[in-house]
Amino acid sequence: MIFQEPVGGGLTRVIKNPPVEHAMSAPVKVYFDPTKICPLGCDHCLANVPAIKESKMIIPTLRRDEVREIVNQIISSGTMETKLGGGEPFIYKPFWDAVEELGNAGISISTSTSGVTLSNERALSSREIELLKNKNVKISLSVDGNPDYHDRLRKKEGLLADILSVGIERLLGNGINRNKIEFRSTILHTEESVNQLEYLDQLATSFKIRTRIRLARPAGGAIINNVAILKPDAMTINIIEKLRKMAQNNPYINLEEFLKFDTVASMKTGLDCGAGTRAMYVDAGGKVTTCVFLDGFFTKSHDILKGSQKLLEVWQNGEAFLEVREYLQKENAENSCKDCANVDACQGGGCPSVRLTLDLPTSPLCPAKILKH
């Protein structure tokens, strides 16, 4: 139940839902990809758009009224944050309706973009940038390496040069706070990708923009093209050693949490996973799962557009969510990671996707083990 109460001369959003066993009473964060349409063809595409195009299948996308229905369900569930992705969200007109409605409801919004529209007023108008500013949207911008590498990876010549020379300035010039922009870089299991780390280090410093570097997980194009990082081989160890040195010397570098397990402990458990406990995922067909990275390992998704259950009901007692929570409870009780000295801060065993992909009891990417090599 959502209502507003007067606080300090204004109104605050109050959420009152019944408790849910082994989870928050509502998803703290909803990842929502209303479309998979994208003009690019990245080999590591999480949405697997290149394979869809090659197969001549229809690229999934929701109608405007379907987006509105899902947004209304997100708002009424009591969620606090929504990540709007794609595909490429900035070319999808209902995206802007979702930003407006979610922002008006007081929900924190973040989005991810390839930047393909940033330098073009017709593709991304100043009015739309103004909306991003007014709704305080956090913008995650893909930059995977130097212009030559980035453009080849994303199959569009001149893309990164346009982003860096025009796109960023358009965002800043239209009032977007620099702190609301981050570069998001995915490191693949290739020598060429590893060789981009020095460039990313320099780019973060040059633009004074937070740069979040992550390792390619086993999903979408990364698994199909065999570029996901799954095992602690020589290349993976080299990546981690370089990243840790970068993070120590550059305050703008932000790493995947499992790479900094020896920093101050957070409020996490050793096998902390937000899938179905704090977060959920809604795809471009209205299907709901606990997490995009766990799709296929557990009970198939719930349809909140055609099914009898709405988003909050799926969260409370959907079969897929109950199954994942039971799995996570068992993992935390039985997995050997729970006895590790770094249990409070480690994310090495925290994401189940790697160990489920390889059918292993613990993650082979355990940072404590890797650093012993």
Phi, psi and omega in degrees: 000131182242130174208174182245143177235144177291129177220119176057040178086357178232197179240145176234149181279124182247130183246125177227102177239154175294151182296151177240129183295131177063024179201169172291162182289342174209159177296125176294322182225135175245124173269119187232116176251092185287346178211152172252003180295131180203139181279352183265179183216051186294135182296331183258019184307122180295326179279354177061036183299317181303320180294323178295316179297316183296326181279356180067019177280160177288129179285124183300136174201148182266148174288164180301317181291329178289321176299316180299319179297315181293319177300318178298321178292322177298314181297314184288342179288334182098014179295156184256336184216144177229131174257116180261119182232210182196213014042197178251103188294330187289345177265002187251108190301321178297344175304319184290327174297318181296318178300315181300310185290317179294318179296318179297332180276359179083018180269134177292136185236137169229159179212162178233139182218150174283347182083008186295340181258352194298325186270003188239114181299325180289327180277326178221102187283160175299328178295321179290322175297322177300321178296317177301319179294312184296328180266007174057042185283132174276129185249119178258116189249124184288122172219111188255000180160195182296162186307319181297311180294312183302314182293322178292321180295324185261359174063038176211113182291137177080003185299306186291323178301318178296319180297312187282328184270332184236313188300309181300318180296324177297317179298310181294320181293335178265014170099002177292129178292134180304328180289349178265005177246136171225146168275136177242119185240132179252123178266125181263168179275063176219150180298322182296322178294316179300325182289354179273352187298319180297319178297316180297323177300313181291323180297315181301316180292317183298316182269349183055043179241133179303130182240113182264116181254128182232159176266142181297122180269165184282081177203154176057221183296333181297323180278324180295319182266009173059043178241007175290150179262109188240333189231152181277059177279184184301321181294316180297317179298320178298317178301310184295319179298317179294318182296319181295321178294320178299314183294328180291331186253349185231110183292348180272352180272126177239124185257163170307139189300330183289345181278350180236046185297339185265013173275186182302133183295143177257192181271035183260157167264170185298328181245046184292117178224126183277355183297115178076357178248324175231341188221159176214166184233134176239126185263185186283008174243004183082012179272139183246130173228172180287328183193142180297329182282344180258001180300126180103342180268339183232187181308141183299166191290169176255141179259110183270000175264322182251341182281172182279340181264138173271175188304312182293324179293322176298317178300318185287318186213021176296142185303316181297323182287320177297321181293316180293319179297321177296319178299314182294323177297318178295318179301314182293334180275328190246337185293138184294344179298337184295341180264003181285146180295340182261019190300330186285341184235352187281138171245007181301320176261003188285327179265113185291346190299322182291311183289331175288322178299319182266357181056053179242151181289330177227163182287132175288351180265019178307120184296326180297320180288321181297318184288350177277346182295000000 
